């Protein structure tokens, strides 16, 4: 888990809220001859630097049948060390530096995170360059890690959430690789120990300098860091593979599935609407972000009615909105109180989205929600880690490290007609996939 390393800087941001630029000054962006990008952001965090490495590979790229879960597996494998710095030595040095390291995988990217005292940055650059260019592991070590991944899957499977997300993905996507979750199919994970050779190929295909971006945020000197990175990563070579991602046909009718759970749990529902990919080329992504907050956020009419006043729901929209590189799902999640029917909730959601689609929301309310989204994004940037994650997410979706500023520009241009239009075009029952879950019953 990451921990805060800088004080909140609310006052530092307030003057810039009206603008499109989310950071007080543009990041420095440098590209090495081998294609590796370095993004440097000066941030008021004396003595602390977030050094995050984005690898633009996720479960989306797992196109080979029977080989799901490898992007997540490599989140583990990258801590296996090299000949020069075996895993035990790597971790010992990280601890001696007083640094924190971690990683996570999504359907579209993997992010490796290190937060370190600035004085240790030269040593950290050496360590990170070595493991990205020279990762080395035996077949035995590979098999050990695949068993750890199986254990992680089994632990997650003890919660109904994994089963629901697996069902939603499979039901919504019949061809595209979004049809499996980031962890992959259980049957594929069970067969992973016999795929050592494939893992070596996977590493060479996707862990290449032109597929990676380093985000260094905090108390950092750009010129000195560029010198270090240029020196240490210079010998790293390779070009990213480009897998043929299957195209998903348009969805023409509503899909649904009910799951029974044997242990006690509140009834749950996931509603996924087929939406376009993340893009800053037009206002649709920003309009969908506004629509999500307008329809399902804590200040929304639906939330105030179903969660606060009528208390039919325990929660609504807690997962937030996330978009993908390819056409994906805008997912609305809810946890029901006992006695609430699933059709009550789907009916209420459909009714609210129809009201938005009809243009019945006052322009002042749209502007209020836009302001809330803008403030929320900026006020969440308290630490160098926060900034690095935000920049990495938008860069992973768009391919451009400055995509977040273009998103902010589009957010400012969203009007009531845009919100109504995306509701009409994308958030309709025929584009919806619904998964419900309850204890031992069918509803």
C-alpha positions as CSV (number, residue, x, y, z in Angstrom):
1,X,0.0,0.0,0.0
2,X,1.2,3.5,-0.8
3,X,1.4,6.0,2.1
4,X,1.2,9.8,2.0
5,X,4.6,11.5,1.7
6,X,3.6,15.2,1.5
7,X,1.2,17.6,3.1
8,X,-2.0,18.6,1.3
9,X,-1.6,21.6,-0.9
10,X,-5.2,22.9,-1.3
11,X,-4.2,26.5,-1.3
12,X,-1.5,25.8,-3.9
13,X,-4.2,24.7,-6.4
14,X,-7.1,27.0,-5.9
15,X,-6.0,29.8,-8.3
16,X,-5.8,27.3,-11.2
17,X,-9.2,25.6,-10.9
18,X,-10.7,27.6,-13.8
19,X,-8.0,26.5,-16.3
20,X,-7.6,23.3,-18.3
21,X,-4.1,22.5,-17.0
22,X,-4.4,20.3,-13.9
23,X,-0.8,20.8,-12.8
24,X,0.7,24.2,-11.8
25,X,3.3,23.8,-14.6
26,X,3.6,21.5,-17.6
27,X,5.6,18.3,-17.0
28,X,9.0,17.9,-18.8
29,X,8.8,15.1,-21.3
30,X,11.9,13.4,-22.8
31,X,12.2,10.4,-25.1
32,X,15.4,8.3,-25.1
33,X,16.7,6.9,-28.4
34,X,15.4,3.4,-27.5
35,X,11.8,4.8,-27.1
36,X,11.6,5.0,-23.3
37,X,9.9,8.2,-22.1
38,X,10.7,10.1,-19.0
39,X,8.1,12.5,-17.5
40,X,9.4,14.8,-14.8
41,X,7.1,16.9,-12.5
42,X,8.4,19.2,-9.9
43,X,6.1,18.9,-6.8
44,X,6.2,20.5,-3.3
45,X,7.3,17.4,-1.4
46,X,10.8,18.2,0.1
47,X,13.1,15.2,-0.1
48,X,10.5,12.8,-1.6
49,X,10.2,11.4,-5.2
50,X,7.6,9.1,-6.7
51,X,9.3,7.0,-9.4
52,X,6.6,5.1,-11.3
53,X,7.1,3.0,-14.4
54,X,4.1,2.5,-16.7
55,X,4.1,-0.6,-18.9
56,X,1.3,-0.3,-21.5
57,X,0.2,-4.0,-21.3
58,X,-2.7,-5.5,-19.5
59,X,-5.2,-8.4,-19.8
60,X,-6.4,-6.7,-23.0
61,X,-3.3,-7.9,-24.8
62,X,-3.8,-11.6,-23.8
63,X,-5.0,-12.8,-27.2
64,X,-3.7,-16.3,-27.1
65,X,-6.3,-18.9,-26.1
66,X,-5.5,-20.5,-22.7
67,X,-3.0,-17.7,-21.8
68,X,-5.1,-15.2,-19.8
69,X,-3.6,-13.7,-16.6
70,X,-0.1,-13.3,-17.8
71,X,0.0,-9.5,-17.6
72,X,-1.0,-9.9,-13.9
73,X,1.5,-12.7,-13.5
74,X,4.3,-10.3,-14.6
75,X,3.3,-7.9,-11.9
76,X,4.7,-10.7,-9.6
77,X,7.5,-11.8,-11.8
78,X,9.1,-8.3,-12.0
79,X,10.0,-8.7,-8.3
80,X,12.0,-11.9,-9.0
81,X,15.2,-10.0,-9.5
82,X,18.2,-10.2,-11.9
83,X,21.6,-11.8,-11.9
84,X,23.1,-8.7,-10.5
85,X,20.3,-7.9,-8.0
86,X,18.4,-11.1,-7.0
87,X,15.0,-10.5,-5.4
88,X,16.3,-10.7,-1.8
89,X,19.1,-8.2,-2.5
90,X,16.7,-5.9,-4.4
91,X,14.2,-5.8,-1.5
92,X,17.0,-5.3,1.0
93,X,18.3,-2.3,-0.8
94,X,14.8,-0.9,-1.2
95,X,14.3,-1.1,2.5
96,X,17.7,0.4,3.3
97,X,16.9,3.4,1.1
98,X,13.6,3.9,3.1
99,X,11.6,3.4,-0.1
100,X,8.2,1.9,-0.7
101,X,7.5,-0.3,-3.7
102,X,4.4,-1.9,-5.2
103,X,2.6,-2.6,-8.4
104,X,-0.8,-3.2,-9.9
105,X,-2.3,-4.5,-13.1
106,X,-5.5,-3.5,-15.0
107,X,-7.1,-4.6,-18.3
108,X,-5.0,-1.9,-20.1
109,X,-1.8,-1.4,-18.3
110,X,0.6,-2.3,-15.5
111,X,2.1,0.2,-13.1
112,X,5.2,-0.2,-11.0
113,X,5.4,2.2,-8.1
114,X,8.4,3.3,-5.9
115,X,8.4,6.2,-3.5
116,X,11.8,7.1,-2.3
117,X,13.9,9.8,-0.5
118,X,15.3,12.0,-3.2
119,X,18.9,11.4,-2.1
120,X,18.4,7.7,-3.0
121,X,17.2,8.4,-6.5
122,X,20.5,7.6,-8.3
123,X,20.6,4.1,-6.6
124,X,16.9,3.5,-7.4
125,X,17.4,4.4,-11.1
126,X,20.2,1.8,-11.2
127,X,18.0,-0.8,-9.6
128,X,14.9,-0.2,-11.8
129,X,16.9,0.0,-15.0
130,X,18.5,-3.3,-14.2
131,X,15.3,-5.2,-13.4
132,X,13.5,-3.8,-16.5
133,X,16.3,-4.6,-18.9
134,X,17.6,-7.8,-17.3
135,X,14.8,-9.6,-15.5
136,X,15.9,-13.1,-14.9
137,X,14.1,-16.1,-13.4
138,X,14.4,-19.9,-13.4
139,X,11.6,-22.2,-14.4
140,X,11.3,-23.2,-10.7
141,X,10.9,-19.6,-9.6
142,X,8.3,-19.1,-12.4
143,X,6.3,-22.1,-11.1
144,X,6.6,-20.8,-7.5
145,X,5.1,-17.5,-8.6
146,X,2.3,-19.1,-10.6
147,X,1.3,-20.9,-7.4
148,X,1.2,-17.6,-5.6
149,X,-1.1,-16.2,-8.3
150,X,-3.4,-19.2,-7.9
151,X,-3.5,-18.6,-4.2
152,X,-4.3,-14.9,-4.8
153,X,-7.2,-16.0,-7.1
154,X,-8.5,-18.4,-4.6
155,X,-8.5,-15.8,-1.9
156,X,-10.3,-13.3,-4.2
157,X,-12.8,-16.0,-5.1
158,X,-14.0,-16.2,-1.5
159,X,-15.7,-12.9,-2.2
160,X,-18.8,-12.7,-4.5
161,X,-17.3,-9.7,-6.3
162,X,-14.8,-11.7,-8.4
163,X,-17.6,-14.1,-9.6
164,X,-19.8,-11.1,-10.5
165,X,-17.1,-9.3,-12.4
166,X,-16.1,-12.5,-14.2
167,X,-19.8,-13.1,-15.2
168,X,-20.2,-9.5,-16.4
169,X,-17.0,-9.6,-18.5
170,X,-17.9,-12.9,-20.2
171,X,-21.5,-11.9,-20.8
172,X,-20.7,-8.5,-22.2
173,X,-17.7,-9.5,-24.4
174,X,-18.0,-12.6,-26.7
175,X,-14.8,-11.9,-28.7
176,X,-12.7,-9.1,-27.2
177,X,-10.2,-9.9,-24.5
178,X,-12.1,-7.7,-22.1
179,X,-14.1,-10.9,-21.8
180,X,-11.8,-12.1,-19.1
181,X,-10.8,-10.2,-15.9
182,X,-7.3,-9.0,-15.1
183,X,-6.6,-12.1,-13.0
184,X,-7.6,-14.4,-15.9
185,X,-9.6,-17.6,-16.1
186,X,-9.1,-20.1,-13.3
187,X,-8.4,-22.8,-15.8
188,X,-5.6,-20.8,-17.4
189,X,-4.1,-19.9,-14.0
190,X,-4.1,-23.6,-13.1
191,X,-2.1,-24.4,-16.3
192,X,0.4,-21.5,-15.9
193,X,3.2,-23.6,-14.3
194,X,3.7,-25.4,-17.7
195,X,4.0,-22.1,-19.6
196,X,7.6,-21.0,-18.7
197,X,8.6,-20.6,-22.4
198,X,5.6,-18.5,-23.2
199,X,6.3,-16.3,-20.2
200,X,9.8,-15.5,-21.6
201,X,8.2,-14.6,-24.9
202,X,5.6,-12.4,-23.1
203,X,8.4,-10.5,-21.4
204,X,10.3,-9.9,-24.7
205,X,7.1,-8.9,-26.5
206,X,5.8,-6.3,-24.0
207,X,8.5,-5.2,-21.6
208,X,10.2,-3.1,-24.1
209,X,11.5,0.5,-23.7
210,X,9.1,1.9,-26.3
211,X,6.2,0.5,-24.3
212,X,7.2,2.1,-21.0
213,X,7.1,5.6,-19.5
214,X,8.7,6.7,-16.3
215,X,6.9,9.3,-14.2
216,X,9.2,11.0,-11.7
217,X,7.2,13.4,-9.4
218,X,8.4,15.4,-6.4
219,X,11.6,16.9,-5.3
220,X,13.5,16.1,-8.5
221,X,15.9,17.8,-10.8
222,X,14.9,17.1,-14.4
223,X,18.4,17.5,-16.0
224,X,20.1,15.3,-13.4
225,X,17.5,12.6,-13.6
226,X,17.5,12.7,-17.4
227,X,21.3,12.1,-17.3
228,X,20.9,9.2,-14.9
229,X,18.1,7.6,-16.9
230,X,19.9,8.0,-20.2
231,X,22.9,6.4,-18.8
232,X,21.3,3.5,-17.0
233,X,18.6,2.5,-19.5
234,X,20.7,3.0,-22.6
235,X,21.4,-0.7,-23.1
236,X,17.7,-1.7,-22.9
237,X,16.4,-2.7,-26.4
238,X,13.4,-4.2,-28.0
239,X,10.2,-3.2,-29.8
240,X,6.6,-3.8,-28.5
241,X,4.6,-6.5,-30.2
242,X,1.2,-5.4,-31.6
243,X,-1.3,-8.2,-30.9
244,X,-4.5,-8.4,-33.0
245,X,-7.2,-7.6,-30.5
246,X,-10.5,-9.2,-31.7
247,X,-13.2,-6.6,-32.4
248,X,-16.4,-6.9,-30.4
249,X,-19.7,-6.7,-32.3
250,X,-22.1,-4.0,-31.3
251,X,-24.6,-5.1,-28.6
252,X,-28.2,-5.0,-29.9
253,X,-30.1,-6.4,-26.9
254,X,-30.0,-6.4,-23.2
255,X,-28.1,-9.3,-21.5
256,X,-28.5,-10.6,-17.9
257,X,-27.4,-13.3,-15.6
258,X,-28.2,-14.2,-12.0
259,X,-25.8,-15.8,-9.6
260,X,-26.5,-17.6,-6.3
261,X,-24.1,-17.3,-3.4
262,X,-24.1,-19.8,-0.6
263,X,-22.7,-17.5,2.2
264,X,-24.6,-14.6,3.7
265,X,-24.2,-11.5,1.7
266,X,-26.3,-8.5,0.8
267,X,-27.9,-8.7,-2.7
268,X,-25.6,-7.1,-5.3
269,X,-26.0,-5.8,-8.9
270,X,-23.7,-4.8,-11.6
271,X,-25.0,-2.9,-14.7
272,X,-22.5,-2.4,-17.5
273,X,-23.3,-0.1,-20.4
274,X,-21.4,-0.5,-23.7
275,X,-19.5,2.8,-24.2
276,X,-16.8,4.1,-26.6
277,X,-13.1,3.9,-25.7
278,X,-11.4,6.6,-23.7
279,X,-10.7,9.6,-26.0
280,X,-9.7,13.2,-25.7
281,X,-10.5,13.8,-29.4
282,X,-14.1,14.8,-28.6
283,X,-16.2,15.5,-25.5
284,X,-17.8,12.1,-25.2
285,X,-15.4,10.8,-22.5
286,X,-15.7,13.9,-20.4
287,X,-19.5,14.0,-21.0
288,X,-19.8,10.4,-19.7
289,X,-17.8,11.4,-16.6
290,X,-20.2,14.2,-15.9
291,X,-23.2,12.0,-16.6
292,X,-21.9,9.3,-14.1
293,X,-21.5,11.8,-11.3
294,X,-24.8,13.5,-12.2
295,X,-26.7,10.2,-12.2
296,X,-25.0,8.1,-9.5
297,X,-22.7,10.3,-7.4
298,X,-23.5,11.1,-3.7
299,X,-25.2,14.4,-4.6
300,X,-27.3,12.8,-7.4
301,X,-31.1,12.6,-7.1
302,X,-31.0,8.8,-7.5
303,X,-28.4,8.4,-4.7
304,X,-30.3,10.7,-2.4
305,X,-33.5,8.9,-3.0
306,X,-32.4,5.2,-3.0
307,X,-29.6,5.4,-0.4
308,X,-30.5,8.3,1.9
309,X,-34.2,8.8,1.9
310,X,-35.8,5.5,1.0
311,X,-32.8,3.4,2.2
312,X,-33.4,0.7,-0.5
313,X,-29.6,0.6,-1.2
314,X,-26.6,0.3,1.1
315,X,-24.4,1.7,-1.6
316,X,-24.5,3.0,-5.2
317,X,-21.7,3.7,-7.7
318,X,-18.9,3.1,-5.2
319,X,-16.6,1.7,-7.9
320,X,-16.6,5.0,-9.7
321,X,-16.3,5.3,-13.5
322,X,-13.4,3.8,-15.4
323,X,-13.0,3.7,-19.2
324,X,-10.8,1.6,-21.4
325,X,-8.5,1.8,-24.5
326,X,-11.1,-0.1,-26.5
327,X,-14.9,0.1,-26.3
328,X,-15.7,-1.1,-22.9
329,X,-18.3,-0.8,-20.1
330,X,-19.5,2.0,-17.9
331,X,-20.4,0.0,-14.8
332,X,-22.9,1.0,-12.1
333,X,-22.7,-1.1,-9.0
334,X,-25.1,-1.3,-6.1
335,X,-25.6,-3.2,-2.9
336,X,-29.3,-3.7,-1.9
337,X,-31.0,-3.8,1.5
338,X,-32.9,-7.0,2.1
339,X,-36.4,-6.7,0.8
340,X,-35.4,-4.5,-2.2
341,X,-36.0,-6.1,-5.6
342,X,-33.5,-6.0,-8.4
343,X,-36.1,-4.8,-10.9
344,X,-36.8,-1.8,-8.6
345,X,-33.2,-0.7,-9.0
346,X,-32.8,-1.4,-12.7
347,X,-36.2,0.4,-13.2
348,X,-35.1,3.4,-11.2
349,X,-31.7,3.6,-13.1
350,X,-33.5,3.4,-16.5
351,X,-35.9,6.1,-15.5
352,X,-33.2,8.4,-14.3
353,X,-31.1,7.9,-17.4
354,X,-34.1,8.5,-19.6
355,X,-34.7,11.8,-17.8
356,X,-31.1,12.9,-18.4
357,X,-31.4,11.7,-22.1
358,X,-34.5,13.9,-22.5
359,X,-32.5,17.0,-21.6
360,X,-34.4,17.6,-18.4
361,X,-31.4,18.6,-16.3
362,X,-30.9,22.3,-15.8
363,X,-27.7,23.8,-17.2
364,X,-26.8,25.2,-13.8
365,X,-26.8,21.6,-12.4
366,X,-24.5,20.4,-15.2
367,X,-22.1,23.2,-14.4
368,X,-22.2,22.3,-10.8
369,X,-21.3,18.7,-11.5
370,X,-18.5,19.7,-13.9
371,X,-17.1,21.9,-11.2
372,X,-17.3,19.0,-8.7
373,X,-15.4,16.7,-11.1
374,X,-12.7,19.3,-11.7
375,X,-12.3,20.1,-8.0
376,X,-12.3,16.4,-7.1
377,X,-9.5,15.6,-9.5
378,X,-7.3,18.4,-8.4
379,X,-7.9,18.2,-4.7
380,X,-7.1,14.5,-4.8
381,X,-3.5,15.4,-5.8
382,X,-2.0,15.6,-2.4
383,X,1.2,13.5,-2.8
384,X,3.7,12.8,-5.6
385,X,2.1,9.3,-5.8
386,X,-1.3,10.8,-6.5
387,X,0.1,12.9,-9.4
388,X,2.1,9.9,-10.9
389,X,-0.9,7.6,-10.8
390,X,-3.2,10.2,-12.5
391,X,-0.7,11.0,-15.3
392,X,0.0,7.3,-15.8
393,X,-3.7,6.4,-16.1
394,X,-4.4,9.0,-18.7
395,X,-1.2,8.2,-20.6
396,X,-2.1,4.5,-20.6
397,X,-5.5,5.2,-22.0
398,X,-4.5,7.8,-24.6
399,X,-0.9,7.1,-25.3
400,X,0.0,10.8,-24.7
401,X,1.5,11.8,-21.3
402,X,-0.3,15.1,-21.5
403,X,-3.8,13.5,-22.1
404,X,-5.0,14.6,-18.7
405,X,-4.8,18.3,-19.7
406,X,-6.8,17.6,-22.9
407,X,-9.4,15.8,-20.8
408,X,-9.7,18.9,-18.6
409,X,-10.2,21.0,-21.7
410,X,-12.9,18.7,-23.0
411,X,-14.5,18.8,-19.5
412,X,-14.8,22.5,-19.7
413,X,-16.6,22.3,-23.1
414,X,-19.2,19.8,-22.0
415,X,-22.7,21.2,-22.2
416,X,-26.2,20.0,-21.3
417,X,-26.8,18.8,-24.9
418,X,-23.6,16.6,-24.8
419,X,-24.7,15.0,-21.5
420,X,-28.2,14.3,-22.9
421,X,-26.7,12.9,-26.2
422,X,-24.3,10.4,-24.6
423,X,-27.1,9.2,-22.4
424,X,-29.3,8.6,-25.4
425,X,-26.6,7.0,-27.5
426,X,-24.9,4.8,-25.0
427,X,-26.8,4.3,-21.7
428,X,-29.8,2.5,-23.0
429,X,-31.3,-0.9,-21.9
430,X,-30.3,-2.5,-25.2
431,X,-26.6,-1.7,-24.5
432,X,-26.8,-2.9,-20.9
433,X,-25.4,-6.1,-19.4
434,X,-26.7,-6.9,-15.9
435,X,-25.4,-9.4,-13.3
436,X,-27.2,-9.9,-10.0
437,X,-26.2,-12.0,-7.0
438,X,-28.1,-13.0,-3.9
439,X,-27.8,-15.7,-1.2
440,X,-29.1,-19.0,-2.4
441,X,-32.1,-17.7,-4.3
442,X,-33.1,-16.7,-7.8
443,X,-34.8,-13.4,-8.4
